[in-house]
Amino acid sequence: MKLVFLGPPGAGKGTVAQVVEKDFGIMQISTGELLRAAIQCETELGIHAKYYMDDGNLVPDDLVMALLKQHIDTSECKSGYILDGFPRTIPQAEALIDAEIQIDRVVNFSMTDALIIHRLSGRRIHRETGRVYNLNPDGHPHPPADLEDNMLVLRKDDRPDAIQTRLKVYHEQTEPLVGFYQKRNLLLQLDGAKPSDVLCEEIRVALGH
């Protein structure tokens, strides 16, 4: 099964992807993690990517595509994969088609801006482990009761002004992909406001697993 997970920031794509990855025995692929790994290993593509990132520029789509294609061709992805956070734009989606990277279904997690802002504003990262917690009463998971407050930090991109910017970029650049994949009869629409266990079960049923 080759899947794409779409949705706004904070919609829970990553959490659901981790469960689906285990259930379906497929590989979750984050292009951000691929870039960081390539840079750390100083591969040819990683060196090129670092050149752009060090200057504060976005890594060009063709370089990201080359890295993605290289990873998908490995034995780890033979059973399938989940593209989490890619494509972000229609040109990137078209590049996947041109590269003959197969997509079976596209799962879109829809959510209102108000709920996204609520979720992300309560999110905190543990300084040492990188684990994500949520301080909102309805957030999940809550931090352990004995965890000191100074061990939890608010990411810069989870601050209110940054969230607004991220949502603006999402609506302008990524949301058009919903229609793009709907026209190709690949879209599975889900309500991202539902609990992650409910979303995982809906995906299992829809994909016949």
N, C-alpha and C positions, 0 to 999 in steps of 0.2 A: 504494500500500500504506500503510495507516494502522496503526501498531503502538504498543503499550505495552510498555516494558521494566520488569519487576518483579524484585525480589530484595533481599537484605539489603545494607547498606553494605559496600563492599569486594568485591562479587561480580564486578566487572569490567564492569558494564553500560555505563558511559561509553566504555570502550575498544572494546567490540564495536560500540556504536552508531556510533562514528566510521567504522568500516569498512563497516557496513551502509548508512550514509548515502551513502557514495560508490558502493558497489556497486549500490544500488537507485535512486540519483538522487533521494533524498528528504531532507527536512529534519529534523535532530535538534533537538528543542525541550526546553530546560531552563527550567522556570518560574522558577528562581532567577535565571538570566541575563536572562529577560524582565523580571523585577522590577527588577534592577539597571539595565538599559538604560532602562526607563521612568522611573526615578528620575533618572538622569543627564540624560535629555532633558527632564525636568520636564513630562511629559505629565499630563493630568488624572488618569489612573489612577495614574501614578507619584507624584504629589503626595499622593494619598490613601494609597498604600502606605507612603510615607515617614513619614507621620503615625503609623502603627502601629509601624513598625520602629524609629523613634527612641525610642519608649517601651518598647522591648524586647518588644513583643507580636507574635504571629503575624499575618500578613496574612489577613483573613477569606477564606473559600473563595469567596464570591461575587465579590470583587474579583479574585482570582486567575483565576477562571473567565472574567470579562469580558476580562481581559488575554489569556488563552489564546485565547478565541474571536476576538478582534480579530486576533491573529497568524495563526491558522489560515485566516482569510478572505483573507489576502494572497496575491499571486501566487507567492511563494516556496514555499508549501505545497500548491500545486495538484497536484503530482505525488505527494504523500503526506508522511508525517511519522512520527517516532518520539517518543513522549512518554517522556522519561527522568526518573524521579523524581516523576511525577504520573500517576495519582492515588496518594495515600499512605493514604487511608482509604476505607471503603465509601461514606460520604456524598459524597466527592469523585467516586467512580466513578459514583454515581447522578446526580450533577450533570452529568457528561459526557453521560449518556443524556438527561437533561432538556434539555440544550443542543443535542441532536442532533449531537454531535461523533462522527463515525464511528470505530469501532475494528474492524479486520479480524482481527487476532491479538494475543494477549498472550503475550509471551515471559518466562517465569519462570526466573531463574538461581538454582537451589537450592545451598546450601552449608552446611556445619556451622559452628556458632559457633566451634569451636576453630580452624578454618582461617581464618575471618574475622579473629579476633583476631591470629593469626599474620601474616596478610597486612598488616593495617592497622598493626600495631606496627612493621613494618619500612619503612613508607612515609615518604618525606621529600619536601619541596617545595624547589625551587631558589629562593633568595631573589630573584633578579633576573628570571628567565624564567617562574617559576611552573610549570615542568615537573616532573612527578612521577617519582620514582625509588623503587627498593626495595632496602634493604640486606640483606635475607634472601638466603642462598645460592641458594635456589630462586626468588627474587623476580625480577621483570622490569618495566621495564628496570633494569639496574644503572647507577649513576652512572659517568661517565667516570673513569678511574684518576687523571687529573691534577686532578680537581675537589677544591678544598679543603673539608674537613669543615664549616667554619663557614659555608659557603654553602648547606648543607642544613639545613632546619628541620623539626621535628616539629609538625604542626598540633595545636592544642588538642583538637580532636575525634578525634584519633588516639591520644590518651593512653589507657592501660588503663582508667581509671575512666570516661572519656568513651565508649569503645567499648562497655563494658558497658551504659551508659545508652542508647546508640543502638540496641543490640540489643534491649533491653527494650522500647523504643518500637516497634521494627520488629515484634517478635512480637505485641505487643498491638494495634497499629493497622493495620499494613500487611499482615502475613501472611494475615489473613482474606480479602484480595483474591484469593488463589490459589483458594480455594473458590468465591468469587463469580464469577470468570471461568470456572472449570471447569464450573460448572452451565450456563453459557451457551455451552459448546463452543467457546470462544475460546482456550483455554490451550495453549501449547506449552511443555513442561517440559524444561529442560536442566540438565545437571550443571555448575554454575559452577566446579567444581574443575578442569575440563579447560582446556587452553591456549586462548587467545583465538582463534587461527587455526582450531582444531578447532570451536569454538563457532560461528564465522562460517560455516564450511562446512555445519554442521548446519542453521543457519538458512536458508542458500541452498537446500539440498535440501528442507527442510520447506515452504518458501514457494514452491517451484517457480521459483527464479531461476537 
